[in-house]
């Protein structure tokens, strides 16, 4: 049931995720629902979430008598009977206009019921999740905390501390339900590009030259700039950075200079160089990893450590691959051994990557396997005597520190695929980080050897293209911006 007897749309706890992300998305969900099909990555996460829920159900069944509710009325009957656990309960509060379906209701020693939910996430601190769980408490009219069974096998509880956010959510959602016009919002590259309403909203942002379209300009910054009369990208591009007011996320002359330069780059469709680009001398080896977060332990399994060494042809692509997370340690050791071979063959080595992810993963693996003092790890992380930097070199930092690009996002593919920038195209144009997770999980589930090999080959090509892209980015930087 999504509407009451009068045809008014009921508010659902699941609405909290949309609302926490964007008020307009929550409004559109109520008034102009998009007709879209979940992509392969969303389906993969949904399937993983259902498997997690079934695991929790089985655990509870081993301990309690669990009853499956099949209607609102049946849920009420089961609660009146005092059964130990109700699975897929159905709850509604018509006065508030609220309906919800907690995974479980667990009978407390007091005789009252506690709502409980199985969530694949490893954090109970996400705003949308907390509001959703708090709404289950509201539906039950209980002061008992809600239980959440997390994806990393922890159990957390959330109680009165979320009440104020639940009140704010309900008040605003009731207003949005009555509101005939969609609310004004600002653009967020990370949120908007994956939103089902992107095609609806993006032309509106573009038509009014919304400042939040610019990379590095936060929505709150745009709101405060508008209060000072700076409402469009053209206005910001013509502004003296020193005269810009201090606003949230945009204080300090360097940030202001970059914001104005970003507006100019956007309008002129040109690269603006802020500083001299300096690249270290040495033998460059390009490095990229592919990992799977959907493991049994929820510890990421790096199944592919990819490298591209001189002279940078397809034949020079090198890698360590492991079929399964139970080979994780062996893959880590093989990667370190391969790094040592490169270290001996090339001197000095520059291990180039894009973003801090690769370095962060090496730190995580060193801690996971108690190898923080191992010599190769120490060298990789710049902790050896007389070498405070180490061989790892983040090209993303070089780009962000020295260049302003006519782009909304500064990801590797944003830069490399752009025809007026690096202009490197991946062999599979649909590939990406989420695509790779889907393909590897298909590989894990596949039993046909030929199909498994096809999936593995596709992932190897994708990783090869990733490291080739970082090499092409290096060349582009050298040819255009290095003296």
HELIX and SHEET records of a PDB file:
HELIX    1   1 UNK A   15  UNK A   21  1                                   7    
HELIX    2   2 UNK A   23  UNK A   31  1                                   9    
HELIX    3   3 UNK A   40  UNK A   63  1                                  24    
HELIX    4   4 UNK A   72  UNK A   81  1                                  10    
HELIX    5   5 UNK A  127  UNK A  140  1                                  14    
HELIX    6   6 UNK A  160  UNK A  162  5                                   3    
HELIX    7   7 UNK A  163  UNK A  178  1                                  16    
HELIX    8   8 UNK A  189  UNK A  192  1                                   4    
HELIX    9   9 UNK A  198  UNK A  207  1                                  10    
HELIX   10  10 UNK A  211  UNK A  213  5                                   3    
HELIX   11  11 UNK A  219  UNK A  227  1                                   9    
HELIX   12  12 UNK A  233  UNK A  237  1                                   5    
HELIX   13  13 UNK A  241  UNK A  243  5                                   3    
HELIX   14  14 UNK A  253  UNK A  268  1                                  16    
HELIX   15  15 UNK A  314  UNK A  316  5                                   3    
HELIX   16  16 UNK A  325  UNK A  327  5                                   3    
HELIX   17  17 UNK A  328  UNK A  345  1                                  18    
HELIX   18  18 UNK A  357  UNK A  368  1                                  12    
HELIX   19  19 UNK A  375  UNK A  380  1                                   6    
HELIX   20  20 UNK A  395  UNK A  402  1                                   8    
HELIX   21  21 UNK A  412  UNK A  417  1                                   6    
HELIX   22  22 UNK A  433  UNK A  445  1                                  13    
HELIX   23  23 UNK A  449  UNK A  481  1                                  33    
SHEET    1   A 3 UNK A  11  UNK A  12  0                                        
SHEET    2   A 3 UNK A  98  UNK A 100  1                                        
SHEET    3   A 3 UNK A  91  UNK A  93 -1                                        
SHEET    1   B 6 UNK A  66  UNK A  68  0                                        
SHEET    2   B 6 UNK A  85  UNK A  87  1                                        
SHEET    3   B 6 UNK A 104  UNK A 107 -1                                        
SHEET    4   B 6 UNK A 113  UNK A 118 -1                                        
SHEET    5   B 6 UNK A 146  UNK A 149  1                                        
SHEET    6   B 6 UNK A 155  UNK A 158 -1                                        
SHEET    1   C 2 UNK A 272  UNK A 273  0                                        
SHEET    2   C 2 UNK A 403  UNK A 404 -1                                        
SHEET    1   D 5 UNK A 317  UNK A 321  0                                        
SHEET    2   D 5 UNK A 301  UNK A 308 -1                                        
SHEET    3   D 5 UNK A 283  UNK A 292 -1                                        
SHEET    4   D 5 UNK A 349  UNK A 353  1                                        
SHEET    5   D 5 UNK A 392  UNK A 394  1                                        
END                                                                             
